[in-house]
Amino acid sequence: MSVIVTDNGFSTDDWTGSFIAHSEAAANDCDYGIDLPSDTAPETLGSLTNAPMIRIDFPSSADGRGFTLAAMLRRAGYQGRLRAKGHVLADQYAMARRSGFDEVEIDDALAARQPEDQWLFRADWQNHNYQARLRG
């Protein structure tokens, strides 16, 4: 099982569609979610702007390439649902939201090690960040 983390805390997954690999996605087809590996080439993101859901893999909490991919998708005009999946830590939740993710998908083991209160502590991500403190 997995747990979905949003600004409201833990919830179950309400996505009812299927996911396919980015390499199998047809341009402009909107019937499924797309799984992106963290090493996706940025120049291939343009064909994804019509997908209803994009899920970017985080194979390690030390691999920040997914944050860059999310920000690039949002700058390219992607307005669908954007999910980080894998080894995202509670401490990284604010960064995930600031880079464009709507939610984070973690496994039950990580949810047990980092309970909901640790994620909710970072849910006020818009007001508590380094840039906001610098702006005064």
ABEGO torsion letter per residue (X at the ends): XBBBBBAAEBBBBABABBBBBAAABBBGBAABBBBBBAABBAAAAAAAAABABBBBBBABAABAAAAAAAAAAAAAGBABBBBBBEBBBAAAAAAAAAAGBABBBBBAAAAAABBAAAAAAAABAAABBAAAAAAX
